[in-house]
Amino acid sequence: MELTFSSLEKHMDTLFRITHSSNFNTSIQALMLIEQLSTTKHLAVDRFYRTLYESLLDPRLITSSKHALYLNLLFRALRSDLNIKRVKAFAKRLLQIITLHQPPFVCGVLYLIRELEGTFPGLKTLFTEPEFDDEEGEEVIRDVPEEGDEAPVEKTKGVSELYDGRKRDPEHSNADKSCLWECVSLQESKYDTS
């Protein structure tokens, strides 16, 4: 018996509810099933990535016994993603949360990001490209008026392009226009064991 598209959507809604309401280990299992359905049936892909992005901030992740399973899910999902902006947002958020976790999870996250660099060489721009400096103010770009035009058209580049970690959708966080400043804390002496 083959599931119809509408019944499959109904089951997906149930799976998404499970990711928010049950214990975190069950939530990971539901996310794994959603990931498989999203990639094979191309159903609710954006919703899946928003839910996975949100799960990084779930306090139950810290005490979960399924870190390896969760990191594997993240790796599979991000490696198959075609949206580099979203992958950069995940990398930034992963580095923001690792200070809350134990060393095995931290090492897993660093390894995951390093492996993703092989698939997405554009991740390196988070280390090499400077970000917009909001202290310089807004940059105003004026088009030269053409014949018959009365006033030049102005385009502004400014505050809307700053990173916003509060965004629910990783695509709209502007992480791709930011740097991975979170790595600086890993180099500080407080992590020195000597």
N, C-alpha and C positions, 0 to 999 in steps of 0.2 A: 504494500500500500504506500503510495507516494504522497508526501505532504504537499498541499497546495501552498502557494505563496502567502495567502492570508493566514492560514493556520500556522505556517512557519513564523510569520511575524508575531502572532499571538504567543507562541512558545518563546520567542526571543524576548518579548516583554516580561514574561515570567522569569526567564533567566536573569534579566537585568534587575528585576526586583530582588532576586536571591542574592545578587552581589552586594546589595545595600542592607539587607535585613538579617542575614544569617551570620554564623561565626565566620571568621576570616578565612579559615582553611576551606570551608565550603564555598566561600566567595571566590577563592582562587580556582577551584574546580569549575565553577560556573563561568568564570572568565575564560578558562581554557576551552570550554565548549563553545562559547560565543566566538572566540577567536577562530576556531575551526570553521564554524558556520559563516562567519564574516568573510573569511578568505576564500572559501569554496563557493559560496552562494552570492557573494558580494552584497550582503544584506547588513544594514546598520553598521557599516564600517566606521563612520565618523562617531557614532554613538559609542561604539566599542572603545575607540581610542580616548574619548572624553572620560569614560568610566575608568579605564585603566590609568589614565593620568590622575584622576581624582583619587584612585586607590593608593597612590604613592603617599598621600597625606593622611591616610587612615591610621589612627593610633594603634589599631589592632595588628598592623604589619610589624610593629616593633617586637611584639611578644609571640608572633606566629612561629610555629615549628616547621613551616613549609617555605623557608626562604629560598632554598635551591629551586624548588618548583616554581616559585614566583619569578625569580630571576630568569629562569629558562623561558617562561611565558613572555616576559618582557623582551628577551632577546629575539625569540621567534617573531613576535608581533612587530617589533621595530625593524628587524632585518627585512621583513616583507613589506614594510610601509614604503609608499612611493613619494611621500611628502617629507622633504628634508626639513622644512620649517617645524613640523611636528616632532621629528626625531631630535632636533636641536632643543626643543622645549622639554622633551623627556630627559635629555642629558643634563640640562641645567637643573631641573627639579630633582633628579637623582642625586646630583652633587649637593643640593641644598639639604637633603634629608639624611645624608649618611652620618652626620655628626650625632644623630640620635640612636644609631645602631651599633651593634657589636662588630669587632674587627672582621669576622668571616663575611658578614654581609657587605661591609665596606670594600673588602677585597673583591668580592663578587661584582659589585657595581663598577669598580675601576676596571676590572677585566672586561665586563660587558661593554663599557664605553670604548675601550681600546679595540675590541673586536668590531664594534660598529663603525669605527673609523676606516676599517678595511672595506666595508660595504659603501660607506658614505664619506668619501674623502673631504666633502664640504664641512664636516664636523670640525676640521682643523681650523676653520675660520673663526671659531669661538675662542681660539687661543691666539690667532695671528692678526685678526682685523680689529682696528680700534672701533669703539662704539661711539655713538653720537654724544657729544658733550652738551648737556643741558645748560651749563653755565654760560655758554656762548650765545644763548638765546635761540630764537627761531631763525632759520635760514629762509630767506624769501627769494623765490625764483620768479623773475618777470619775463614773460614772452614778449618778443619784439612785436609791436602791432603791425598787422598787415594793412594794405591799402583798404580803406573803408571802415576799419575798426577804429573805435573812438578811444578806448582805454586798454592798457595792457592787462592781460590775464595774469593773476598772481597765484602761485602755488606755494603753500607753506610746508615746511618740514620741521617738526618740532616734538612737543611733548607726547603726541600720539604714537611716536615711534620708540618710546622708552619701554624697557622690559616691565611687564606687570605680572608678577607671580600669582596674583589673585584671580586671574582669568580662569574660567572653568574649561575653556577650549584651548588646548595647547597651540593651535594655529594662530590664535589671536593674542598670545602673550608677548609677542615680539622678541622671543628668545633668540631668534636668528640675527637680531640687530644688537645683541649684547655680547659680553665676554664671560668666560667661566671664572669669575672672581672667586667662586667658592673653592677653587683649588688652592688658593693662597693659604687658607686655614690648614690645609693638609701639610703645608711646608713649615708651619710654625713650630716652635720648640716644644709646645705643650704635648705634641705627639712623640717627642723624643723619649725613648725608654731608658736612656742612660742616666 
